[in-house]
Amino acid sequence: EPPPPPPPLPPLPLLLLASGAAASAAAASPGGTAVEASVAIDFASNPALRFRTTPTLQVVTNPLLDRHFVLDNGTAIPNPIHGAAWASLGNLGADHVRFQPWFPYPHKAVPELDPPSDWKRVTSWNFTNFLPQLEDFMSQTAAKGHPVVWNFGTVPCWMFGLAHCNYPEDPNKADFDYGDKGIRALLKDPTAKTLAKYYGRIMSYLVRGEMTDEFGVVHRGGPAFNFSRTAGHIFEFLNEGEHRYSPADHVHDYDVVVDEIIQSLGGHLDDAPYFMGIGGCQNGNWAWWFMGNCSKWLPVFLDRSKHHDPSIPLDYASIHYYASTANRSDVVSYTRGFFGSADEWLVAMDANLGVRARLAPETRIAMTELGTLMVDDMSKTFGRDGGLPDLYFNAAGAFYAYIFGHMAMKDVDFLCFSQLIGSPPLPEWNIKDMQFPSASMLSWETGFGNAKYWVLKLLIDHLRKGDLIYQAAVQPSTQPVAPRQTVCETVGHWNFLGSVTLTCADEGAVMEEIWADAGMAPSGSCGAYEPSKVCSSHVLTTAWAEHKCKGRRSCTLTSDDRVVDGVSCPFKVFGRKVDPHDVMLTVQARCTGGGGARSSADYSGSPVFATGFGPPPAGAAEGGSTEVQQGGRRVLLVNKEARVADVTLDLAGLHGDLTAHIVDPKS
């Protein structure tokens, strides 16, 4: 196996994170013009904010993390990147890494794939495929003293009524439909006691080394991991509302399952892990998956009056958030797609934290999935590079650093960057399906880190809980996006609010021409679109858009408007399957006058984000001096655009030399 990655670099007093760097970013931006900004941080002040957020990641079961690959002819070959990939995880030294054996590989996610046979008095319990990646994960995290999060969120299909519970015979073959086989309303045991016993047996086997099955047979030989709360470990219940859970059903089943897990581990809370509910809710227009909205889930889960036992531990609640963009390879679009979405999400996150403060201030909030994800990872196949330019991974890393910088000021407990590794199809290793390459933090060819990995490594190595946070004043010198004579936009799963507002620039101007389609992407260029020949409803959609916009200076169009939902093309057109992820609302409009039009999708935020960090006051932990220590000051800079950032720093109270640590497109 390849040698592990090199050891971490020594600490540096200045952190510089960029989504682009001079050599390549100038060529990627129109005219190669630089972003200019001035950043002022007063390190001589006494800030009130303390840094309390852990930067971390999630690991999803993936063929690239297997120890061997099995080819179609049955030949098993060693995985050439196995050692490097797992060593890359270990070298991060991250706390609270989330491990999720997800449903596309049922053998690796569900250790009891078939129901107990009352007639034969036998069960299907088998940890052969479930354990290897979990063991490798624990050896690189918990075995090195780091607390972790387990999420075994896939419920066995056989627990649901009316479910067709086939699954691949080959443990290495993906089944992306398994997680949708069975809905909570049809759970055969609505008391959830059967579900609770299932999780209790898994936890007993993994933690105590043995468990007793449905017929009294004792299964021994489990790994006996220390998974107690005293070691900081967390059990997260279910994932993203899969199996069509409602908030009320989730609360009911959470209570029953948590109770059973505590009993299965000896009956003492100290011997059990911390417990995390919700399993990831979302805000905004992320409608391409099962996830419930946080505005509906958090008020139910965090309200103790909704739980059957007022003493049930509500240690954590988890939130998920992904940003996306309409064009995976257009580096200029990443600014509006990633950071435009982020600015809207931050408002929603403040509301989420307000619900927590009102209902359960003692419950900690964690983000167990956070990142960028290209929607067409689900519907298309790309080449060896995953259809992604190198700069994509810098933009994704900059996005995480941007969200992290904001969450560090809001007492969010930890943020899991998603995910350790993914890939396009790799036929030489018998990996035939897309594995979310846009999420990957490692090279799928070497197992070593890309720019996303090094951004996370930078934050882990150079920031410490308890640090003071110094807010920055950023003054950009760039101008807002100029109006366009014809403005064109697409609205889909990548738009956080699922809508776009078009506004004529001139005071008295109105929209005189508008064309719209709810279907697949049109052909042609902006101003001369032609509807898709596969899936289009442009006649009816244009009539709806004209009703909304024509003759008005400004209008808002929403992709989930009931009219649009009613006219968008079906998922099968003349026998050709249309993936719902490929359906979008496309709009082109032109205003009277010569001033053109603007779109709400144009990014209006600062092109640079900055914040400062410093050591806590000397003796503060022991109640001693509150005098701010000198030295150890750090500045986090994030470039949100695909071009050079020329930043002038005004750092009052900071003396001596600075060292820059840059994550650039060569990382």
C-alpha positions as CSV (number, residue, x, y, z in Angstrom):
1,E,0.0,0.0,0.0
2,P,1.2,3.6,-0.6
3,P,2.9,5.4,2.3
4,P,0.7,7.7,4.4
5,P,0.5,11.5,3.5
6,P,3.3,13.7,4.9
7,P,3.1,15.0,8.5
8,P,1.2,18.3,9.2
9,L,2.9,21.6,8.6
10,P,4.0,23.6,11.6
11,P,1.6,26.2,13.0
12,L,1.4,29.5,11.1
13,P,0.2,32.9,12.4
14,L,-1.7,33.9,9.3
15,L,-4.2,31.6,7.6
16,L,-5.1,32.4,4.0
17,L,-7.8,30.4,2.3
18,A,-8.6,31.2,-1.4
19,S,-11.0,29.8,-3.9
20,G,-8.5,30.7,-6.6
21,A,-4.9,31.8,-7.0
22,A,-3.1,34.3,-9.2
23,A,-1.8,32.0,-12.0
24,S,-5.0,30.1,-12.9
25,A,-7.7,32.3,-11.5
26,A,-6.9,35.3,-13.7
27,A,-7.3,33.2,-16.8
28,A,-10.6,31.8,-15.5
29,S,-12.2,35.2,-15.0
30,P,-13.4,37.7,-17.6
31,G,-10.5,40.0,-18.5
32,G,-8.5,38.6,-15.6
33,T,-9.3,41.6,-13.4
34,A,-8.5,41.3,-9.8
35,V,-10.9,41.6,-6.8
36,E,-9.7,44.4,-4.5
37,A,-10.6,44.7,-0.8
38,S,-9.3,46.1,2.4
39,V,-9.6,44.2,5.6
40,A,-9.4,45.9,9.1
41,I,-9.2,43.8,12.3
42,D,-8.5,45.4,15.7
43,F,-6.4,42.9,17.6
44,A,-5.9,45.5,20.4
45,S,-9.6,45.2,21.3
46,N,-11.1,42.8,23.9
47,P,-13.7,40.8,21.9
48,A,-16.6,39.1,23.6
49,L,-16.9,36.1,21.2
50,R,-15.2,32.8,21.9
51,F,-14.5,30.2,19.3
52,R,-16.3,26.9,20.2
53,T,-16.9,25.1,16.9
54,T,-15.1,21.9,15.8
55,P,-14.1,21.6,12.1
56,T,-14.6,18.0,11.1
57,L,-16.1,15.8,8.3
58,Q,-18.2,12.8,7.4
59,V,-17.2,9.4,6.1
60,V,-19.8,7.6,3.9
61,T,-19.3,4.0,3.1
62,N,-17.9,3.8,-0.4
63,P,-16.2,1.2,-2.6
64,L,-13.0,3.2,-2.6
65,L,-12.7,2.5,1.2
66,D,-13.0,-1.3,0.8
67,R,-9.9,-3.4,1.4
68,H,-10.3,-5.3,-1.9
69,F,-12.2,-4.9,-5.2
70,V,-14.0,-7.8,-6.7
71,L,-14.1,-7.8,-10.5
72,D,-16.9,-9.2,-12.6
73,N,-15.0,-12.5,-13.2
74,G,-14.9,-13.0,-9.4
75,T,-11.2,-12.0,-9.0
76,A,-10.4,-10.1,-5.9
77,I,-7.6,-7.5,-6.2
78,P,-6.2,-5.3,-3.4
79,N,-7.5,-1.7,-3.3
80,P,-4.4,0.3,-4.2
81,I,-5.6,3.5,-2.5
82,H,-7.0,1.8,0.7
83,G,-4.0,2.6,2.9
84,A,-3.6,6.2,1.7
85,A,-7.3,7.0,2.0
86,W,-7.7,5.8,5.5
87,A,-4.3,7.3,6.5
88,S,-5.5,10.7,5.1
89,L,-8.4,10.5,7.5
90,G,-6.2,9.7,10.4
91,N,-3.8,12.5,9.6
92,L,-6.5,15.1,9.9
93,G,-6.8,14.4,13.7
94,A,-10.4,15.4,13.7
95,D,-12.9,15.0,16.5
96,H,-16.5,14.0,15.9
97,V,-16.0,12.6,12.5
98,R,-19.4,11.2,11.4
99,F,-19.5,7.6,10.0
100,Q,-22.5,6.7,7.9
101,P,-23.0,3.3,6.2
102,W,-25.6,4.7,3.7
103,F,-28.3,2.7,2.0
104,P,-27.0,2.4,-1.6
105,Y,-24.9,-0.6,-0.3
106,P,-27.4,-2.6,1.8
107,H,-24.9,-5.3,2.8
108,K,-22.7,-2.6,4.3
109,A,-25.5,-0.7,5.9
110,V,-27.8,-3.3,7.3
111,P,-26.5,-6.4,9.2
112,E,-29.9,-8.1,9.3
113,L,-31.1,-7.9,5.7
114,D,-33.9,-10.6,5.9
115,P,-36.6,-10.9,8.6
116,P,-36.3,-13.6,11.3
117,S,-37.8,-16.9,10.2
118,D,-40.4,-18.1,12.8
119,W,-40.7,-21.4,10.9
120,K,-36.9,-22.1,10.8
121,R,-36.1,-20.2,14.0
122,V,-33.1,-18.6,12.4
123,T,-32.1,-15.0,11.7
124,S,-30.0,-13.3,9.0
125,W,-27.6,-11.4,11.3
126,N,-24.3,-11.0,9.5
127,F,-21.7,-8.4,10.2
128,T,-19.2,-9.6,7.6
129,N,-19.7,-6.7,5.2
130,F,-20.9,-4.2,7.8
131,L,-17.7,-4.3,9.9
132,P,-14.6,-3.8,7.7
133,Q,-15.1,-0.1,6.9
134,L,-16.3,0.6,10.5
135,E,-13.1,-1.1,11.9
136,D,-10.9,0.9,9.6
137,F,-12.7,4.1,10.5
138,M,-12.4,3.5,14.3
139,S,-8.7,2.7,13.9
140,Q,-8.1,6.1,12.4
141,T,-10.3,8.1,14.8
142,A,-11.4,6.7,18.2
143,A,-8.3,4.5,18.6
144,K,-6.3,7.8,18.4
145,G,-8.4,9.4,21.1
146,H,-11.0,11.2,19.0
147,P,-14.7,11.1,19.7
148,V,-16.9,10.1,16.7
149,V,-20.5,10.0,15.5
150,W,-22.2,6.9,14.3
151,N,-25.3,7.1,12.1
152,F,-26.7,3.7,11.1
153,G,-29.7,5.4,9.6
154,T,-30.8,2.7,7.1
155,V,-33.8,0.8,8.4
156,P,-34.2,-2.8,7.1
157,C,-36.7,-2.9,4.4
158,W,-38.5,-6.0,5.9
159,M,-39.7,-3.9,8.8
160,F,-42.2,-2.1,6.5
161,G,-45.4,-3.4,5.1
162,L,-46.1,-3.5,1.3
163,A,-42.4,-3.1,0.6
164,H,-40.7,-5.1,-2.2
165,C,-37.5,-6.0,-0.3
166,N,-35.1,-7.2,-2.9
167,Y,-31.5,-6.2,-2.7
168,P,-28.4,-7.0,-4.7
169,E,-26.8,-10.4,-4.0
170,D,-23.4,-8.8,-4.6
171,P,-22.3,-6.7,-1.5
172,N,-20.4,-4.4,-3.8
173,K,-23.3,-3.5,-6.1
174,A,-25.2,-0.3,-5.5
175,D,-28.9,0.0,-5.0
176,F,-29.9,3.6,-4.8
177,D,-33.6,2.6,-4.4
178,Y,-33.1,0.7,-1.2
179,G,-33.6,3.7,1.1
180,D,-37.0,4.4,-0.5
181,K,-38.3,0.8,0.1
182,G,-40.7,1.2,2.9
183,I,-42.3,4.3,4.5
184,R,-42.8,5.0,8.3
185,A,-46.6,5.0,8.0
186,L,-46.4,1.3,7.0
187,L,-43.9,0.2,9.7
188,K,-45.2,-3.3,10.7
189,D,-44.6,-2.6,14.4
190,P,-45.9,1.0,14.8
191,T,-44.8,1.0,18.4
192,A,-41.2,0.9,17.0
193,K,-40.2,-1.7,19.6
194,T,-38.9,-4.0,16.8
195,L,-36.9,-1.2,15.4
196,A,-35.5,-0.4,18.9
197,K,-34.5,-4.0,19.5
198,Y,-32.7,-4.0,16.1
199,Y,-30.6,-1.0,17.1
200,G,-30.1,-2.3,20.6
201,R,-28.7,-5.5,19.2
202,I,-26.3,-3.7,16.8
203,M,-25.0,-1.5,19.6
204,S,-24.6,-4.4,22.0
205,Y,-22.6,-6.3,19.5
206,L,-20.4,-3.4,18.6
207,V,-19.9,-2.1,22.1
208,R,-20.3,-5.1,24.5
209,G,-18.9,-7.6,22.0
210,E,-22.0,-9.8,21.9
211,M,-25.8,-9.7,21.4
212,T,-28.8,-12.0,21.7
213,D,-30.9,-12.4,18.6
214,E,-34.7,-12.7,18.3
215,F,-34.6,-16.5,19.1
216,G,-32.3,-16.3,22.1
217,V,-29.1,-17.2,20.2
218,V,-26.0,-15.3,21.5
219,H,-23.7,-13.9,18.8
220,R,-20.2,-13.3,20.1
221,G,-17.1,-11.8,18.5
222,G,-18.0,-8.2,18.3
223,P,-15.3,-5.5,18.3
224,A,-16.2,-4.2,21.8
225,F,-15.6,-0.5,21.0
226,N,-15.7,2.0,23.8
227,F,-18.6,4.1,22.7
228,S,-19.6,5.9,25.9
229,R,-20.5,9.6,26.4
230,T,-17.6,9.9,28.8
231,A,-15.4,9.4,25.8
232,G,-17.4,12.0,23.9
233,H,-19.1,9.6,21.3
234,I,-22.5,10.3,19.7
235,F,-25.2,8.1,18.3
236,E,-27.3,9.9,15.7
237,F,-30.8,8.5,15.1
238,L,-31.8,8.0,11.4
239,N,-30.8,10.2,8.5
240,E,-32.6,13.0,6.7
241,G,-36.1,11.8,7.3
242,E,-35.5,8.8,5.0
243,H,-38.5,6.3,4.9
244,R,-40.8,9.4,4.8
245,Y,-40.7,10.1,8.5
246,S,-42.8,12.9,10.0
247,P,-41.4,15.0,12.9
248,A,-43.9,13.4,15.3
249,D,-43.0,9.8,14.2
250,H,-39.3,10.7,14.5
251,V,-39.8,11.9,18.1
252,H,-41.8,8.8,19.0
253,D,-39.2,6.4,17.5
254,Y,-36.3,8.4,18.9
255,D,-37.6,8.0,22.4
256,V,-38.2,4.2,22.1
257,V,-34.9,3.6,20.4
258,V,-32.8,5.7,22.8
259,D,-34.4,3.9,25.7
260,E,-33.6,0.5,24.3
261,I,-30.0,1.4,23.4
262,I,-29.3,2.6,27.0
263,Q,-30.7,-0.7,28.3
264,S,-28.8,-2.8,25.8
265,L,-25.5,-1.2,27.0
266,G,-26.2,-1.9,30.7
267,G,-28.9,0.5,31.7
268,H,-26.6,3.4,32.9
269,L,-26.6,6.6,30.9
270,D,-22.9,7.1,31.5
271,D,-22.2,3.8,29.6
272,A,-24.3,5.0,26.7
273,P,-23.2,7.5,24.0
274,Y,-24.6,11.0,23.7
275,F,-27.8,11.0,21.5
276,M,-28.5,13.1,18.5
277,G,-32.0,13.5,17.0
278,I,-33.4,14.7,13.6
279,G,-30.5,13.2,11.6
280,G,-30.4,16.3,9.4
281,C,-33.1,18.7,8.5
282,Q,-32.7,21.4,5.8
283,N,-33.9,24.9,5.0
284,G,-34.7,26.3,1.6
285,N,-35.3,24.7,-1.7
286,W,-33.4,21.4,-1.2
287,A,-36.3,19.4,-2.5
288,W,-34.4,16.6,-4.3
289,W,-34.2,14.3,-1.3
290,F,-36.3,13.2,1.6
291,M,-35.1,15.8,4.1
292,G,-37.7,17.6,6.2
293,N,-37.5,21.4,6.7
294,C,-35.9,22.6,10.0
295,S,-38.8,25.0,10.6
296,K,-41.1,22.0,11.0
297,W,-38.7,19.5,12.6
298,L,-36.8,21.5,15.2
299,P,-39.8,22.9,17.1
300,V,-41.2,19.4,17.5
301,F,-37.9,17.6,18.5
302,L,-36.7,20.3,20.8
303,D,-40.0,20.6,22.7
304,R,-39.8,18.2,25.6
305,S,-43.6,18.1,25.9
306,K,-43.7,16.2,22.6
307,H,-41.5,13.4,24.1
308,H,-43.1,10.5,26.1
309,D,-40.4,10.8,28.8
310,P,-39.4,14.3,29.9
311,S,-36.0,13.0,31.0
312,I,-35.1,11.5,27.6
313,P,-31.6,12.9,26.7
314,L,-31.8,15.5,24.0
315,D,-28.1,16.0,23.8
316,Y,-27.9,17.1,20.1
317,A,-30.0,18.0,17.1
318,S,-28.5,17.9,13.6
319,I,-28.8,20.1,10.6
320,H,-27.7,19.5,7.0
321,Y,-26.9,22.1,4.3
322,Y,-25.6,21.8,0.8
323,A,-25.1,24.4,-1.9
324,S,-25.0,23.7,-5.6
325,T,-25.0,25.4,-9.0
326,A,-26.6,24.9,-12.4
327,N,-23.3,24.2,-14.2
328,R,-20.7,22.1,-12.5
329,S,-17.9,23.2,-14.8
330,D,-18.5,26.9,-14.9
331,V,-16.1,28.3,-12.3
332,V,-17.6,31.8,-12.5
333,S,-21.0,30.5,-11.5
334,Y,-19.6,29.1,-8.2
335,T,-19.7,32.5,-6.5
336,R,-23.5,33.0,-7.0
337,G,-24.3,29.3,-6.6
338,F,-22.3,28.6,-3.4
339,F,-21.9,31.9,-1.6
340,G,-25.3,33.4,-2.8
341,S,-27.0,30.4,-1.3
342,A,-24.9,30.6,1.8
343,D,-25.9,34.2,2.5
344,E,-29.6,33.2,2.3
345,W,-29.0,30.1,4.4
346,L,-27.3,32.0,7.2
347,V,-30.5,33.9,7.8
348,A,-32.4,30.6,8.1
349,M,-29.8,29.2,10.4
350,D,-30.2,32.2,12.8
351,A,-33.9,31.2,13.0
352,N,-33.0,27.6,13.7
353,L,-30.7,28.7,16.5
354,G,-33.5,30.9,17.8
355,V,-35.8,27.9,18.1
356,R,-33.1,26.0,20.0
357,A,-32.5,29.0,22.4
358,R,-36.3,29.2,23.1
359,L,-37.1,25.5,23.5
360,A,-34.0,23.6,24.6
361,P,-30.9,25.9,25.2
362,E,-29.1,22.9,26.7
363,T,-29.3,20.9,23.4
364,R,-26.3,21.3,21.2
365,I,-26.6,22.0,17.5
366,A,-24.3,20.2,15.1
367,M,-24.1,20.1,11.3
368,T,-23.5,16.5,10.4
369,E,-23.4,17.2,6.7
370,L,-22.2,20.4,5.1
371,G,-20.8,21.1,1.7
372,T,-21.3,21.6,-2.0
373,L,-23.0,18.9,-4.1
374,M,-23.7,19.0,-7.8
375,V,-27.3,18.0,-8.5
376,D,-26.3,16.1,-11.7
377,D,-24.1,13.8,-9.7
378,M,-27.4,11.9,-9.3
379,S,-28.5,11.9,-12.9
380,K,-25.5,11.9,-15.2
381,T,-22.2,10.1,-15.7
382,F,-19.0,12.1,-16.2
383,G,-15.5,11.2,-17.2
384,R,-12.4,10.5,-15.2
385,D,-12.3,14.0,-13.8
386,G,-15.9,13.8,-12.7
387,G,-16.7,16.7,-14.9
388,L,-15.1,19.1,-12.4
389,P,-12.3,21.6,-12.9
390,D,-9.6,21.7,-10.3
391,L,-10.8,25.1,-9.2
392,Y,-14.1,23.5,-8.1
393,F,-12.5,21.9,-5.1
394,N,-11.0,25.2,-4.0
395,A,-14.4,26.9,-4.3
396,A,-15.9,24.1,-2.3
397,G,-13.2,24.5,0.4
398,A,-13.7,28.2,0.4
399,F,-17.5,27.7,0.9
400,Y,-16.8,25.5,3.9
401,A,-14.4,28.0,5.4
402,Y,-17.0,30.8,4.9
403,I,-19.7,28.9,6.6
404,F,-17.3,27.8,9.3
405,G,-16.3,31.4,10.0
406,H,-19.9,32.4,10.6
407,M,-20.8,29.3,12.6
408,A,-17.8,29.8,14.9
409,M,-19.5,33.0,16.1
410,K,-22.8,31.3,16.8
411,D,-21.9,28.4,19.2
412,V,-22.6,25.6,16.7
413,D,-20.9,22.5,18.2
414,F,-19.3,21.0,15.1
415,L,-19.5,21.0,11.3
416,C,-19.0,17.8,9.2
417,F,-17.6,18.6,5.8
418,S,-19.0,16.2,3.4
419,Q,-17.4,13.8,2.5
420,L,-14.1,11.9,2.7
421,I,-14.2,10.3,-0.7
422,G,-16.4,9.9,-3.8
423,S,-15.7,9.2,-7.5
424,P,-17.0,8.9,-11.0
425,P,-17.3,5.4,-12.4
426,L,-14.0,3.6,-12.3
427,P,-14.5,0.4,-14.4
428,E,-11.0,-0.9,-13.8
429,W,-11.9,-1.3,-10.1
430,N,-15.5,-2.4,-10.9
431,I,-17.0,0.8,-9.6
432,K,-19.8,1.3,-12.1
433,D,-21.9,4.0,-10.5
434,M,-21.4,7.7,-9.9
435,Q,-20.3,8.1,-6.3
436,F,-20.8,11.8,-5.7
437,P,-17.4,13.0,-7.1
438,S,-18.4,16.6,-6.3
439,A,-18.4,15.8,-2.6
440,S,-15.0,14.1,-2.5
441,M,-12.2,15.5,-0.3
442,L,-9.6,13.0,-1.6
443,S,-8.3,12.1,-5.0
444,W,-10.2,9.0,-6.2
445,E,-7.0,7.9,-8.0
446,T,-4.4,8.3,-5.1
447,G,-6.3,8.6,-1.8
448,F,-4.5,11.8,-1.0
449,G,-6.2,15.1,-0.2
450,N,-7.5,17.7,-2.7
451,A,-8.0,21.4,-1.8
452,K,-11.1,20.6,0.3
453,Y,-9.0,18.3,2.5
454,W,-6.3,20.9,3.0
455,V,-8.8,23.6,3.9
456,L,-10.2,21.4,6.7
457,K,-6.7,20.4,7.8
458,L,-5.8,24.1,8.0
459,L,-8.7,24.8,10.3
460,I,-8.1,21.8,12.5
461,D,-4.4,22.5,12.9
462,H,-4.5,26.3,13.5
463,L,-7.7,27.0,15.5
464,R,-8.5,26.0,19.0
465,K,-11.7,26.0,21.0
466,G,-11.6,28.9,23.4
467,D,-9.8,31.3,21.0
468,L,-11.0,34.8,20.9
469,I,-12.8,35.9,17.7
470,Y,-12.1,39.3,16.2
471,Q,-14.6,40.5,13.7
472,A,-13.3,42.1,10.5
473,A,-14.4,45.1,8.6
474,V,-14.2,44.3,4.8
475,Q,-14.4,47.1,2.2
476,P,-14.5,45.8,-1.3
477,S,-13.7,48.2,-4.2
478,T,-15.5,46.2,-6.9
479,Q,-18.7,47.3,-8.4
480,P,-22.0,45.3,-8.5
481,V,-22.9,43.2,-11.5
482,A,-23.9,45.5,-14.4
483,P,-27.5,45.3,-15.8
484,R,-27.9,43.2,-18.9
485,Q,-30.0,44.0,-21.9
486,T,-31.5,40.5,-21.8
487,V,-31.4,38.7,-18.5
488,C,-31.5,34.9,-18.3
489,E,-31.8,32.7,-15.3
490,T,-32.4,29.1,-14.3
491,V,-34.2,28.1,-11.1
492,G,-33.8,24.6,-9.8
493,H,-32.6,22.7,-6.8
494,W,-29.4,24.8,-6.7
495,N,-31.4,28.0,-5.8
496,F,-31.7,28.2,-2.0
497,L,-35.0,30.0,-2.1
498,G,-36.2,28.3,-5.3
499,S,-37.0,31.7,-6.9
500,V,-35.6,34.6,-8.8
501,T,-36.5,38.2,-8.9
502,L,-36.0,40.2,-12.1
503,T,-35.9,44.0,-12.0
504,C,-35.6,46.6,-14.8
505,A,-32.7,49.0,-14.1
506,D,-34.4,52.2,-15.4
507,E,-36.9,53.8,-13.0
508,G,-39.8,53.8,-15.5
509,A,-38.9,50.7,-17.5
510,V,-41.1,47.6,-17.6
511,M,-40.6,44.1,-19.0
512,E,-41.7,43.9,-22.6
513,E,-40.6,40.4,-23.5
514,I,-40.4,37.3,-21.4
515,W,-40.0,33.6,-22.3
516,A,-40.0,30.7,-19.8
517,D,-40.0,27.0,-19.7
518,A,-40.4,24.4,-17.0
519,G,-38.5,21.4,-18.5
520,M,-35.0,20.4,-19.4
521,A,-32.4,22.9,-20.2
522,P,-33.1,24.8,-23.5
523,S,-30.7,24.9,-26.4
524,G,-29.1,28.1,-27.8
525,S,-27.8,31.1,-25.9
526,C,-29.4,33.7,-23.7
527,G,-31.8,35.8,-25.8
528,A,-32.3,33.1,-28.4
529,Y,-33.3,30.0,-26.3
530,E,-35.0,27.1,-28.0
531,P,-37.1,24.7,-25.9
532,S,-35.7,21.2,-25.2
533,K,-36.9,18.6,-27.7
534,V,-37.1,16.0,-24.9
535,C,-39.0,17.8,-22.2
536,S,-40.6,21.2,-22.5
537,S,-43.7,23.1,-21.5
538,H,-42.7,26.5,-22.8
539,V,-46.0,27.6,-24.1
540,L,-47.9,27.3,-20.8
541,T,-44.9,28.4,-18.7
542,T,-44.4,31.5,-20.8
543,A,-48.1,32.4,-20.4
544,W,-47.7,32.1,-16.7
545,A,-44.5,34.2,-16.6
546,E,-46.1,36.9,-18.8
547,H,-49.0,37.1,-16.3
548,K,-46.5,37.5,-13.5
549,C,-44.0,39.9,-15.1
550,K,-45.1,41.5,-18.4
551,G,-45.7,45.3,-18.0
552,R,-44.1,45.3,-14.5
553,R,-40.8,46.7,-13.5
554,S,-40.0,43.8,-11.1
555,C,-41.4,40.3,-10.6
556,T,-40.5,37.1,-8.7
557,L,-40.8,33.7,-10.3
558,T,-40.8,30.6,-8.1
559,S,-40.0,27.1,-9.3
560,D,-42.4,25.4,-6.9
561,D,-45.4,27.6,-7.9
562,R,-48.4,25.4,-8.2
563,V,-48.9,26.5,-11.8
564,V,-45.3,25.5,-12.7
565,D,-45.7,22.2,-11.0
566,G,-48.8,21.6,-13.0
567,V,-47.3,22.2,-16.4
568,S,-43.7,20.9,-16.0
569,C,-42.9,18.0,-18.2
570,P,-43.6,14.4,-16.9
571,F,-40.8,12.2,-15.9
572,K,-41.4,10.0,-19.0
573,V,-41.7,11.7,-22.3
574,F,-42.5,9.4,-25.3
575,G,-41.0,6.5,-23.5
576,R,-37.8,8.4,-22.6
577,K,-37.1,8.7,-19.0
578,V,-36.5,12.2,-17.7
579,D,-34.7,12.5,-14.4
580,P,-36.5,15.0,-12.1
581,H,-33.1,16.4,-11.1
582,D,-32.7,17.7,-14.7
583,V,-36.0,19.6,-14.7
584,M,-35.7,23.4,-14.1
585,L,-37.4,26.7,-14.6
586,T,-35.6,28.7,-17.3
587,V,-36.5,32.4,-17.8
588,Q,-35.3,35.1,-20.3
589,A,-36.6,38.7,-20.1
590,R,-36.0,42.0,-21.7
591,C,-37.0,45.5,-20.4
592,T,-38.0,48.7,-22.2
593,G,-35.4,51.5,-22.3
594,G,-31.7,51.1,-22.5
595,G,-30.8,50.3,-18.9
596,G,-31.3,46.6,-19.0
597,A,-32.3,44.3,-16.1
598,R,-30.8,42.9,-13.0
599,S,-31.4,39.5,-11.3
600,S,-31.5,38.6,-7.6
601,A,-29.2,35.7,-8.4
602,D,-26.3,38.0,-9.1
603,Y,-24.0,37.9,-6.1
604,S,-24.2,41.2,-4.1
605,G,-22.0,40.2,-1.2
606,S,-18.4,41.1,-0.5
607,P,-16.0,39.1,-2.7
608,V,-13.7,38.5,0.4
609,F,-14.6,37.2,3.8
610,A,-12.3,37.7,6.8
611,T,-12.2,37.1,10.5
612,G,-9.5,37.1,13.2
613,F,-8.6,34.6,15.9
614,G,-6.4,35.0,18.9
615,P,-5.4,33.2,22.1
616,P,-7.7,33.5,25.1
617,P,-6.7,35.9,27.9
618,A,-3.8,34.7,30.1
619,G,-5.2,32.8,33.1
620,A,-8.8,33.1,31.9
621,A,-9.5,29.4,32.3
622,E,-8.4,29.6,36.0
623,G,-10.2,32.9,36.7
624,G,-6.9,34.9,36.6
625,S,-5.9,37.8,34.4
626,T,-8.0,38.9,31.5
627,E,-5.2,40.6,29.7
628,V,-5.1,39.5,26.1
629,Q,-2.0,37.5,25.3
630,Q,0.4,38.7,22.5
631,G,1.3,36.3,19.7
632,G,-0.7,33.6,18.2
633,R,-3.0,35.9,16.2
634,R,-4.4,34.4,13.0
635,V,-6.4,35.9,10.1
636,L,-8.8,33.7,8.0
637,L,-9.3,35.1,4.5
638,V,-11.7,33.6,2.0
639,N,-11.8,34.6,-1.7
640,K,-15.3,34.0,-3.0
641,E,-14.5,34.6,-6.6
642,A,-12.7,32.7,-9.4
643,R,-10.1,35.5,-9.9
644,V,-7.2,37.1,-8.1
645,A,-7.9,38.7,-4.7
646,D,-5.7,41.7,-3.9
647,V,-6.3,42.3,-0.2
648,T,-4.9,45.1,2.0
649,L,-4.7,44.2,5.7
650,D,-5.0,46.8,8.5
651,L,-4.3,44.7,11.7
652,A,-4.2,47.1,14.7
653,G,-2.3,45.6,17.6
654,L,-0.5,43.0,15.6
655,H,3.3,43.2,15.5
656,G,6.0,41.2,13.8
657,D,6.1,39.2,10.6
658,L,3.2,37.3,9.1
659,T,3.3,34.0,7.3
660,A,0.7,33.1,4.7
661,H,-0.6,29.5,4.3
662,I,-2.5,29.3,1.0
663,V,-4.8,26.6,-0.3
664,D,-4.5,27.1,-4.0
665,P,-5.5,25.2,-7.1
666,K,-2.3,23.2,-7.0
667,S,-3.1,21.8,-3.5
